[in-house]
Amino acid sequence: MSDSSGLSINGPETLRGSVAFLLVALCITGYGAFDYVQQSDSIRDSVEIEATITEVGVESVSGSSSSTSVSYEPRVRFTYEYRGESHTGTNLFPADIPPNYDTRSAAQAAVQEYETGQTVTAHVDPEEPGNAFLKKETSTAPLIAVGIGVVLTLLGSAATLKQYRSG
């Protein structure tokens, strides 16, 4: 069974489609791994600064257009100065991939300690002064991306091998 995109329930129908799927899967895996290493480096190299919270909230994030699932992302906006320059930050964690929560209350719990106007300790990597973050801990979101990427890589490898053998 296939549609006009050339994909079927059994996977891509061509070797080119299989290879493309595999490359996308490898990119997802690589980006997740890169983001996890980058956040670990940011935590290790960061210095403490004072920041002022300007906004706190929770945003609902819809799944894909074919999905009805909704997840929730905690949002915090803060201002800070580093080496004489003013910056605005939005990162709760140092990862580029933000964590999502299944319930609004779980997302609210992640930001419950912050209030608008509050002065807090933030952390900034001197190499990236525009990317400060509030929580000096790693997020599991990049590891989830790695896990998804690995599963997709295995599926893409199997599909590519199958197409190669049949072609």
C-alpha positions in Angstrom: 0.0 0.0 0.0 1.5 3.4 -1.0 0.5 7.0 -1.5 1.8 9.6 -4.0 4.9 10.2 -1.8 6.4 6.8 -2.7 6.2 5.6 0.9 4.4 2.5 1.9 3.5 0.9 5.1 6.5 -1.4 4.6 8.8 1.6 4.2 10.3 3.4 1.2 9.6 1.7 -2.1 12.9 2.7 -3.8 16.6 2.5 -2.9 16.8 6.3 -3.2 13.9 6.7 -0.7 15.5 4.2 1.7 18.8 6.0 1.6 17.1 9.4 2.1 15.2 7.9 5.1 18.4 6.5 6.6 20.2 9.9 6.1 17.5 11.8 7.9 17.6 9.2 10.8 21.3 9.6 11.1 20.9 13.4 11.2 18.4 13.1 14.0 20.7 10.8 16.0 23.7 13.1 15.4 21.9 16.3 16.3 20.7 14.8 19.5 24.1 13.5 20.5 25.7 16.9 19.5 23.1 18.8 21.6 23.7 16.5 24.6 27.5 17.1 24.4 27.0 20.8 23.9 24.8 21.2 26.9 27.3 19.2 29.0 30.1 21.5 27.9 27.9 24.6 28.6 27.3 23.4 32.1 31.0 22.7 32.7 32.2 26.0 31.3 29.4 28.3 32.6 29.8 31.2 35.0 27.0 32.5 37.3 25.3 35.8 36.5 22.3 37.7 37.8 19.2 37.8 35.6 15.8 39.3 36.0 12.7 37.2 35.0 10.5 39.1 32.6 8.0 36.4 31.7 6.9 33.0 32.9 4.3 30.7 31.4 3.5 27.4 29.7 2.8 27.0 26.0 0.9 24.1 24.5 2.7 22.5 21.6 0.6 20.5 19.1 1.9 17.3 17.5 2.0 16.9 13.8 -0.9 17.9 11.7 -2.1 14.3 11.7 -1.8 13.9 15.4 -4.2 15.2 18.1 -1.6 14.9 20.9 -0.6 18.0 22.8 2.5 18.5 25.0 3.5 21.5 27.1 6.6 23.5 27.1 7.6 25.7 30.1 8.6 29.2 29.0 10.8 31.7 30.8 12.2 34.9 29.5 14.9 36.8 31.4 17.3 39.7 30.8 20.9 39.8 31.9 24.2 41.6 31.3 27.4 39.9 30.5 30.6 41.8 29.9 28.7 45.1 29.5 26.3 43.8 26.9 22.6 43.3 27.6 21.0 40.0 26.5 17.6 38.3 26.7 17.4 34.6 27.4 14.7 32.0 27.1 16.6 28.8 28.0 15.5 26.9 31.1 18.2 24.3 30.3 21.4 24.5 28.3 20.1 22.2 25.6 18.9 23.5 22.2 16.1 20.8 22.2 13.6 22.0 24.8 11.9 19.5 27.1 8.2 18.9 26.6 5.8 17.7 29.3 2.7 15.6 28.9 0.6 17.7 31.3 0.3 21.4 31.9 0.9 20.9 35.6 4.2 19.1 35.0 5.4 22.0 32.8 4.2 24.5 35.4 6.2 22.6 38.1 9.3 23.1 36.0 9.0 26.9 36.2 7.1 27.3 39.5 10.2 28.8 41.3 10.3 31.7 38.9 8.2 34.9 39.1 8.1 38.0 36.9 10.4 40.7 38.3 12.4 38.2 40.4 16.2 38.4 40.3 17.7 34.9 39.9 21.1 33.2 39.2 21.5 32.3 35.6 24.5 30.6 33.9 26.3 31.7 30.8 29.0 30.0 28.8 31.6 32.7 28.1 32.0 31.3 24.6 28.3 31.9 23.9 27.2 34.9 26.0 23.8 35.2 24.2 22.7 31.7 25.3 22.3 31.9 29.1 20.2 29.3 30.9 18.6 29.0 34.3 18.9 25.4 35.5 22.5 24.1 35.7 21.4 20.5 34.8 21.2 18.5 31.7 17.9 17.9 29.9 17.0 14.5 28.7 15.4 15.8 25.5 18.6 15.4 23.4 18.8 11.8 24.6 15.2 11.2 23.5 16.2 12.5 20.1 19.1 10.1 20.0 16.9 7.2 20.9 14.3 8.1 18.2 17.2 8.5 15.7 18.7 5.2 16.6 15.3 3.4 16.1 14.8 5.2 12.8 18.4 4.4 11.7 17.8 0.7 12.3 14.5 0.9 10.3 16.2 2.9 7.5 19.2 0.4 7.4 16.8 -2.5 7.1 14.8 -0.8 4.4 18.0 0.2 2.5 19.3 -3.3 2.7 16.0 -4.7 1.5 15.9 -2.4 -1.4 19.5 -3.0 -2.3 19.0 -6.8 -2.3 15.8 -6.5 -4.4 17.2 -4.0 -6.9 
